[in-house]
Amino acid sequence: MTNRSESFGRLLKAGIGSIASCEGKTAPVIEEELGRAIGVAAHTIQRYKAGHLPPEARTVEILAEACVRRGLMSREWLQKLLVASYYPAIDTLLDKLRPLGSLRPRLPRVYENLPAPTYGQFVMRQQAFAEVVEGLQQRTAVVVIIGMGGNGKTSLAREIATYTLRGAEPTLRFDAVIWVSDKDRPGTTNLSVVLDEMARTLDYPGFTQFAFDEKRREVEQLLRRQRVLVIIDNFETITDHALLDWLLKVPEPSKVLITAREYRREFRRGGWLVELRGMTESEAFAFIQERLKVLRFTALIGDPRVFDPLVAVTGGNPKAIEMALGLVKHQRQPLQQVLDDLGAARGELFADLFTHAWSLLDTTAQRILLAMPLFASSSGEAAMSALTQVRGFAFSAAVERLTDLALLDVRHPMDLQAEARYVLHPLVRAFVTTKLHATPHLESELREKWVEWYTHLVEQVGYCWNDQGRLKLLDPEHETIQTVIEWSIGQKRWSEALKIVKGIGYYYYIRGMWEQNPPMYLGGFETTYTQADAVEETEALAYHIQMLCKQGKPDLAERYVPRLQELVRTVELPEVAFFELQHAIALFAIAQQDLDQAEAVWQQTLELAQKLDVRAYIANRRWLATCLHRKGLDQEAEQLLSEALHDAVEHHYVHGIVSIQTKLAHIYLDRNDTDRASAVLHDGHHFALHAQEHRHVAAFQQCTARLHAMRGDLTAAREALGEAVDLFERLGMRRDLEAARAELTKLESGSASSPLG
């Protein structure tokens, strides 16, 4: 038996590449991990990739299992790898790792953005639940749950959402649920914010780029095409009248559920009202029993009549009951004494509860609670510890007391590896915010640590093209990061704001949150550049122009170009800043169809890009090749792209790989080289899917349709083009969408006897 197999090397290289793509790591990192698992050095794994066969069957098994489990490689790939490695028991390992029939059909995606519940067990509010269900079955667009703070409106709405998604009642099944709450940043929710959240949750992130009227029309069409339940929580603090006007006219079959403490006259215009009062005695007793278990205060569990006075004095308000039971535990007073104190408070129930609870906190717990309003929606332990300088046992003890007193709620995420998140009830947030503003020195100290911690967090992520797994660090934090940026700009702390924006820019780009990035990036800089460093100004403007051009908005970018050109002439720039500036100018030129200028700029920056880093060099050659291809210089373009693709594969730069393969596919199709086009489309589509590069998945589908049409398979061409149209629409890529729709119309009309394109 030979000890080399080129086929084995190619297959293993594909498998390791797939692991790296799925996990957002580089190939060298994967090679080190596999080497440790086998007991060899990373360079030995590289020898295997070059075609040297492993000496032991066990090594083949470890490599195969890693590629199948972590890289999602297919049974067909596994079989070929085992044959190429001369593995002795192919069928046995095939059945173990990829048994026939093991690939179950994917479950349909559920489109929802529901927050994790802060309660362990929901106590059914039978009458209110039934009234909401009845309201959702009426022709009116809006159902409004009205009730005082702490009565459980949010919990009820959260359970209704889960109930409708399950489809327990066929007439009340919704395809999607969109949750928007104004509780964390009161007064910031408006119609545009709601439309953006709906577009993202329904997987049409591209709609967020559109002008307001166009965005509204497109979202309304989505609401007509499927049953969507839109939930607006804490409506009492929303001040945008246009939002309510629009919600009252949401098109069928979609519905709206609103929670609010206060009744508004506008609700009469089409709202189905449900008044949520305090819990009944039986509901309250069930709730009390659950809460006592959480407090590990089971000694009080017994005769339900003992708690009748508690239900009476709190009016059955769940939040008040929670806090009262926490006072019983930590004040170490008899239940009756606590009830007497609350009864004496009369109309100031929550004010009295908060005052009592605050007095039971030591300075450590108070400090943790006072830091919470700085977080937009929730906080993890790491951030809270960094702000308050409270860690370890002291932190755990303080949080336990805060949760016992119902001053802090805990959300346990579905991902068992993710940390718990801490949130404030709106009533608690209002109380604590007042306390925080009353201690300006402490607030200033917390703010400094707040900016410092989030600056450090985004710096850990940055432009992580070779390890996109790091982006997960920002998923639960991006709302607070936006708040930090806005605060820093408001305080004219330009340098700090710019550092944070640069650190989060790649996150917004990959996550498709286009609409937040450019406005946040310039923000207050636009009219105050003279107060900022000239290099920072250059970087901000260059990045802003690049983003606008990539979004297809050169008309908006044009206003900033003269200032950028002025900076070229007057400012001595570091090489990185100069490269970004030139890149912005070239992108603007190509957006304006000035191919000669774009080509000239990218030709001039080739040497600098090579000097900076491999990613810049790959991108520079890719854009230069784009110009050459558009000018009909396909041979020169292909040469540049092939060289860049080699470097991208070598460094496992996935975004570069799929971008280059898209352009190569166009070149091969233009000259009717269907075999090479097929090969590059197959490889590129595989990488794009694993890397979730949806823009390129759509482009590959469009090219694939063209390939099928050239080969005469019009059915396959229509299918691929239909998928491209759907993706282009979701991503808001209007020009590409228009072109793909035109091609699809041509196919469906039967006039595609000649190839598309």
Secondary structure by P-SEA (a helix, b strand, c coil): cccccaaaaaaaaaaaaaaaaaacccaaaaaaaaaaaacccaaaaaaaaaccccccaaaaaaaaaaaaacccccaaaaaaaaaaaccccaaaaaaaccccccccccccccccccccccccccccaaaaaaaaaaaaaccccbbbbbbcccccaaaaaaaaaaaaaacccccccccbbbbbbcccccccccaaaaaaaaaaaacccccccccaaaaaaaaaaaaaabbbbbbbccccccccaaaaaaaaacccccbbbbbbcccccccccccbbbbbccccaaaaaaaaaaaaaaacccccccccccaaaaaaaacccaaaaaaaaaaaaaccccaaaaaaaaaaaccaaaaaaaaaaaaaccaaaaaaaaacccccccccaaaaaaaaccccaaaaaaaaaaaaaccbbbbbcccccccbbbbbcaaaaaaaaaaaaacaaaaaaaaaaaaaaaaaaaaacccccccccccccccccaaaaaaaaaaaaaacaaaaaaaaaaaaaaaaaaaccccccccccccccccccccccaaaaaaaaaaaaaaaaaaccccccccaaaaaaaaaacccccaaaaaaaaaaaaaaaaaacaaaaaaaaaaaaaaaaaaccaaaaaaaaaaaaaaaaaacaaaaaaaaaaaaaaaaaaacaaaaaaaaaaaaaaaaaaacaaaaaaaaaaaaaaaaaaacaaaaaaaaaaaaaaaaaaacaaaaaaaaaaaaaaaaaaacaaaaaaaaaaaaaaaaacccccccc
